[in-house]
Amino acid sequence: MEKTYKVEGMTCGGCAQSVEKAIKGIAPAATVKVDLENKQVTVTGVEDDTLVAQAVEGAGFDYEGLVSP
């Protein structure tokens, strides 16, 4: 299932890589797409939003929650 999350604090490609690496650390098979312009991360393959939040915050960014479809 694909979910999109709001993540504040990402400003560059290095930030995007850090978030992607953190999420893949909890789910290596996950697909992660970072949209810096809209400050969003789309994840496929992780069902637990809490794990995504912990990964994002562990990487030093602010998890703002699930984006409404």
Secondary structure as a PSIPRED ss2 file (coil, helix, strand):
# PSIPRED VFORMAT (PSIPRED V4.0)

   1 M C   1.000  0.000  0.000
   2 E E   0.000  0.000  1.000
   3 K E   0.000  0.000  1.000
   4 T E   0.000  0.000  1.000
   5 Y E   0.000  0.000  1.000
   6 K E   0.000  0.000  1.000
   7 V E   0.000  0.000  1.000
   8 E E   0.000  0.000  1.000
   9 G C   1.000  0.000  0.000
  10 M C   1.000  0.000  0.000
  11 T C   1.000  0.000  0.000
  12 C C   1.000  0.000  0.000
  13 G H   0.000  1.000  0.000
  14 G H   0.000  1.000  0.000
  15 C H   0.000  1.000  0.000
  16 A H   0.000  1.000  0.000
  17 Q H   0.000  1.000  0.000
  18 S H   0.000  1.000  0.000
  19 V H   0.000  1.000  0.000
  20 E H   0.000  1.000  0.000
  21 K H   0.000  1.000  0.000
  22 A H   0.000  1.000  0.000
  23 I H   0.000  1.000  0.000
  24 K H   0.000  1.000  0.000
  25 G H   0.000  1.000  0.000
  26 I H   0.000  1.000  0.000
  27 A C   1.000  0.000  0.000
  28 P C   1.000  0.000  0.000
  29 A C   1.000  0.000  0.000
  30 A C   1.000  0.000  0.000
  31 T E   0.000  0.000  1.000
  32 V E   0.000  0.000  1.000
  33 K E   0.000  0.000  1.000
  34 V E   0.000  0.000  1.000
  35 D E   0.000  0.000  1.000
  36 L C   1.000  0.000  0.000
  37 E C   1.000  0.000  0.000
  38 N C   1.000  0.000  0.000
  39 K C   1.000  0.000  0.000
  40 Q E   0.000  0.000  1.000
  41 V E   0.000  0.000  1.000
  42 T E   0.000  0.000  1.000
  43 V E   0.000  0.000  1.000
  44 T E   0.000  0.000  1.000
  45 G C   1.000  0.000  0.000
  46 V C   1.000  0.000  0.000
  47 E C   1.000  0.000  0.000
  48 D C   1.000  0.000  0.000
  49 D H   0.000  1.000  0.000
  50 T H   0.000  1.000  0.000
  51 L H   0.000  1.000  0.000
  52 V H   0.000  1.000  0.000
  53 A H   0.000  1.000  0.000
  54 Q H   0.000  1.000  0.000
  55 A H   0.000  1.000  0.000
  56 V H   0.000  1.000  0.000
  57 E H   0.000  1.000  0.000
  58 G H   0.000  1.000  0.000
  59 A C   1.000  0.000  0.000
  60 G C   1.000  0.000  0.000
  61 F C   1.000  0.000  0.000
  62 D E   0.000  0.000  1.000
  63 Y E   0.000  0.000  1.000
  64 E E   0.000  0.000  1.000
  65 G E   0.000  0.000  1.000
  66 L E   0.000  0.000  1.000
  67 V C   1.000  0.000  0.000
  68 S C   1.000  0.000  0.000
  69 P C   1.000  0.000  0.000
